[in-house]
Amino acid sequence: EVQLVESGGGLVRPGGSLRLSCTASGFAFSRFDFNWVRQAPGKGLEWISYISTDDTTIFYAHSVKGRFTISRDNAKNSLYLQMNSLRVEDTAFYYCARAGFTTFGVGNFDSWGQGALVTVSS
Amino acid sequence: DIVMTQSPDSLAVSLGERATIKCKSSQSVLYRSNNKNYLAWYQQKPGQPPRLLIYWASTRESGVPDRFSGSGSGTDFTLSISSLQAEDVAHYYCQHFYSTPWTFGQGTRVEIK
């Protein structure tokens, strides 16, 4: 069974930092691209970052570029999101999402973790 | 950036009736080279992460009931639930994958009338 488990969420002051982790099991982690998607409480979904299988290709949304860093450790079956210079508007549930394997590039997110809540508040 | 606009924002449908959700992209998400529409649909129930329903605009994900179907091409897409069940009460989101950022629609809430 595919499982993605996020950890590292919590309360942080504006301007602070936090590192999220996503630990995968039940499949060959190294063969899949991954993403982070966030959702402010009661709001819609926002894709924020992507990383390829060998981390040679990385993308960020405009809202987090320069502040957040995505990375992965295939030996540990883990995905990470380093979040710096956090703002109140970064408060959200953060989901790791696996990109479904296709021969036509990324076309869907086929598995999601349960999410980690990050609250940025003074 | 491609803007995804869903309609309506909220929808109330009687059990057993059809529910239809529209998604419009601000530019085409059809790649002519492979004739694929880079458009997916997700379902999100309260307190749960999103669940993939449809990708390539019309391909149903494994395990998704066949009452869910996707259609459309280019800039206009539709998610249909042919016979609404109580367990289909949820928010539904479209998302494009044509170019980054891979934006979502604002979501459509589906409830029972």
Contacts between the chains, C-beta under 8 A, distances in Angstrom:
chain1	res1	chain2	res2	distance
A	37	B	50	7.9
A	44	B	93	6.8
A	44	B	104	6.0
A	44	B	105	7.6
A	44	B	106	5.1
A	44	B	107	4.7
A	45	B	42	7.7
A	45	B	44	7.8
A	45	B	50	6.6
A	45	B	93	5.6
A	45	B	95	7.5
A	45	B	104	4.4
A	45	B	107	7.5
A	46	B	104	7.0
A	47	B	95	7.4
A	47	B	101	6.1
A	47	B	102	4.6
A	47	B	103	6.8
A	47	B	104	6.9
A	50	B	100	7.1
A	50	B	102	7.7
A	59	B	100	4.5
A	59	B	101	7.6
A	61	B	100	7.9
A	61	B	101	4.8
A	62	B	1	7.7
A	62	B	101	6.8
A	95	B	49	5.5
A	95	B	50	7.6
A	97	B	50	7.9
A	100	B	52	7.2
A	100	B	55	6.7
A	104	B	31	7.7
A	104	B	34	5.5
A	104	B	36	5.4
A	104	B	56	7.9
A	105	B	38	7.9
A	105	B	97	7.4
A	106	B	97	5.3
A	106	B	102	7.5
A	107	B	36	7.1
A	107	B	38	5.8
A	107	B	40	6.7
A	107	B	55	5.2
A	107	B	56	6.0
A	107	B	97	5.2
A	108	B	40	4.4
A	108	B	52	5.4
A	108	B	55	3.7
A	108	B	61	7.6
A	108	B	97	7.3
A	109	B	40	7.4
A	109	B	42	7.7
A	109	B	50	7.5
A	109	B	52	6.3
A	109	B	95	7.7
A	110	B	52	5.0
A	110	B	55	8.0
A	110	B	61	6.8
A	111	B	52	7.9
A	112	B	49	3.8
A	112	B	50	5.7
A	112	B	51	7.5
A	113	B	49	6.5
A	114	B	48	7.9
A	114	B	49	5.9
A	115	B	49	5.9
